């Protein structure tokens, strides 16, 4: 599929495809494909949507190309002059189904190498703390990622993340204590 989409981009041929949006709704799209971009562990197609008369970003794993490809087209100037920057601005923590806002007890510079712009945004509060807005596919993935950062943090939102962390704390405490011993020995 990547090859077929890349060929349509290279050859400046319209690409028709079935597409499932983030809510699972199906549609047929007719596009002038510009370029594929790898962002946040996924491939995205940046294309001019002919019927919507605007640039759109499509997750490649949700595309089912229709063959043959369409007629050739004259390439347009890329959106905002830079396709990678366009994708970065379009795809942020706001696009994830689960989002959180936290205070991290570490300098923003220290965490910046672990936080992709596709996953979240860091804002320094002072020299030792920063605010993190981050998104993920699930609360479990979000909690696991935060724990792997190995810094103290405070969850500002959502309350469901605090509850999930309480469950993880109980589970990991039980694991740390080891198996329950039988007292009837």
N, C-alpha and C positions, 0 to 999 in steps of 0.2 A: 504494500500500500504506500509506503514512504517513497518508493521508486516511482510509482505512477503519479503521485502528487508532485514530486520533484520534477518529473519530466514535463508536466503541464506548466509548472512555473518556468522552467527553462525554455520551453517552446512557445510560451505566451499563448496557450490554448485555454479557452474557457473550460472550467471544471464544474460538472454537475455532480451533486452527491446527496445522499440521504444523510441527515444529521439529527442526532439526539442532543437536545440542550441539557443543562445541568439538572433540570427537573424531570428529564426523561421524555419530553415532548418531541415528537418526530416532525421534521419538515424536509422539503426538497429545496436545495440551494443551488443557484447558478452564480458562479463567481469568476472573476479574473484573478487567478492565484498569483501572488507576488513572491512570497518567500516563506519557507518553514523556519521556525525558531525553536530551539530547545531551551525550555525555561522551567525551572522547578521540577525536574525529573520527568517532564512531559514534552511532547512535540506539539507545536501550534502552527496552524496555517494562517498567515495574514493575507487577506484577499479582499478585493473590491466586490461587494455583494451587489450584483446587477439589479436585482429587484428592489433592494432597500436603498440603493443609490448612496452607499456609504462603505467605509472600511469596516471590516469585521475580523475578529480573531476566533478561530475554530480549533478545538482540541482534536488532534488527528485521530486519537483512539475512538472518537465518536463519529468519524466520517466513514461512509460507505460509498466509494466512488461509483458513478454510473459511466459505463463505457458505450461508445467511444467518447473521447473528449470533444468539446465543442469547437467552434471556429476560432481562428487566431484573433488576437486583439492587440492594440497598441498599448504598451505598458504605461502606467500612470506614475507620477512622482510618488514615492513612498509616503505613508502617513507620517506627519510631523517631521519629515526629513530623515528619520532614523528608525528602522523597523524594530531593532532590539529595544530601543528606548520606549517606543510605542507599546510593545508587548509588556515591558516592565511596568509602565504606568497603568495599563489595562488590567494586568493580573497582579493582584496584591493580596494581602491578608484578608481583604474584604470579600474576596471571591470564594473563600473556603466555607464549608458548611458549619464549622465550629471555629469561633473566634474568641480570643481572650485578651485582656489588658492586664498587665502585671507591672510591679515595681521590682526590678532586678537589683540585687545588692552586689553590683560589679560595674566597673566603668563600661560605657557603651563601646569603646574601642576594643576592649577585651572580648566582648560577645560578637562583635561585627563579623568576625571570620566564620562564625557558626550560623548566623542568621541570614539566609538568602532574602533578597528583596522580594522574591516570589512568595516567601513564607511570612515575612513580618517586617515591621519597621521599629527601629531603635531611636529613642530621643534621650539625650543626656539630661539628667536632672541636676547633678553636680558631679564632682570628680570621682565619687564612689558609687553612684547609683544611676540607673536609667529606667525609662519606661519602655516596655515592649508591647506592641500590638502584634499579635501573631494569629495565624490560622492553621487549621489542620483538617484532615479527613474525619477524625474522631476524637473524642475526649481522651481515650486511651493513648492514642498516638501523641496528642498534645502533652499529656502528663508525662509520658515516657521521655519525650524530647526535652522537656523542662528539667526533669531529673538528671538527664545525661549532661546538661550544661554544668552541673556540679557547682552551683552557686545558690545562695539563699534567695528567696523571692517571696513576694506577697501577691496574692491573686486579688485584683480589684473587681474583675468581671470575667466570666459569669459565675454565679453561685454553684452551678452544676459542676464546674471544674473543681471547686473546693470540696464538694461531696465526693467526687471521683478520687481526689487525692487522699481523703480520709479512708476510703475503702482500700486504696493501695497501701496506705500506712499500716492498716490493720493486717493486711495480707503479708506485707514484708516483715512486720514485727513477729508474726506467727512463724514465718520461715526462719527468721534469725534466732528464735528461741529453740528451734529444733523440734523433732517429733515429741508428742506427748508420751510420757512414760507411764507404763502400767504399774499402778501402785500395789497390785496383788502378787508381787513376786515373792 
